[in-house]
Amino acid sequence: MITRDYIEKFGVLPTPFYFYDLDVLKSTLEVLKKESVKTGFKIHYALKANPNPRILGMISSSGFGADCVSWNEIEAAIRSGFNPSEIVFAGVGKSDHEIRSAVESDIFCFNCESIPEMEVINHFAGLQNKRVRIALRINPLIEAHTHKYITTGVAESKFGINTWDIDEVLNRLPDLKNLILIGIHFHVGSQITRLSVFKSLCTRINELQEWFASRNAGLKVINVGGGLAIDYENPENFPKFGEYFSLLKKFVDLRPGQELHVEPGRSVVGQCGSLISRVLYIKNGSNTRFAILDAGMTDLIRPALYQAHHKIQNLTSTGELNRYDVVGPVCESSDTFARYIELPETKRGDLIAIRSAGAYGEAMASRYNLRDLPRVVFSDEL
């Protein structure tokens, strides 16, 4: 958590910057480790949430695997200590270079999303005289009840293999001699707040298990993907790992010798990060006051892209509460972090913290308007 000591030290640092509380990350990893050991589930951290090297080093040191969606993420994972034998490679558009490199690195598994992709992986595996493991990413046709941009398991999604195409996939597999089918993979969406969504996924998994068994297709791995939400309104709350894993344990009917794999991302790193900014100006509008920050959508794009909510705190004011639109300096009207929220009386130079920014914050930063990328500060550096 951001303490008074931190706030005093923030005052001499140039803003904006991401602040990572390593104690929060360590505690989160301890809870995740405890719950995964209790259930026997295998964890692959989703690098897309936050690939910062120091954070990756802490996660790999906890003994988890990695879920990657590009070759650069695989390289970053290996550099940070993840064992290639614990890395899964997902993504709907893997390039030839990425596939060749992943085959060379002997990663654990490719999560495949189409027959054409399987054919290309088979080709490059053959050129290296290797047989590689694959899991089929299946579109379960489940509504995630989250933002449409982070819903991935519904009809006409670019992701996954539709259930009515699985028969064709299995008929094609015998010709792809360099592929070994080891499992099935799912990902219904991100920031899923209703555990009932995961219960529906369990039901669909059990139905598909029966279907694969009827085709004599042995599956060792059942990979449920990620998606567990964090509490953006209460950043001090841990994700509900215990409740989530207990539900999976209860409702997925694993068969002898099968493993259940999970790919958490946001839930691992979301609460350890905050974006720290300064107020540049207070500007009166016709119906509101604008608190204009030196951080913008280039530093944290989630509110502009997903209409996402982050808790915003004025760290240096104890004045009376007033309503503000909190906005950035980028030349876009969408460069808005929040509208009409209560903050203590806010003035030029005040320090503002945008909380729960450890996931999809630094990872999605850009240099639009030729702005500098945000700096990074870790709690043990202050």
GICORDA-V394164 format. One record per helix or strand. SS is the DSSP state (H for helix, E for strand). FROM is the first residue (numbers start at 1). TO is the last residue. If there is no record, write none. Layout:
# GICORDA-V394164
SS | FROM | TO
SS | FROM | TO
This chain:
# GICORDA-V394164
H | 4 | 10
E | 17 | 20
H | 22 | 39
E | 42 | 46
H | 47 | 49
H | 53 | 61
E | 65 | 68
H | 71 | 79
H | 84 | 86
E | 87 | 89
H | 96 | 104
E | 109 | 112
H | 115 | 127
E | 132 | 139
H | 148 | 150
E | 151 | 151
E | 161 | 162
H | 163 | 173
E | 179 | 185
E | 189 | 189
E | 192 | 192
H | 195 | 214
E | 221 | 223
E | 228 | 228
H | 241 | 251
E | 259 | 262
H | 266 | 272
E | 273 | 284
E | 289 | 293
H | 302 | 306
E | 312 | 314
E | 321 | 327
E | 336 | 344
E | 351 | 354
H | 362 | 364
H | 368 | 370
E | 375 | 378
H | 379 | 381
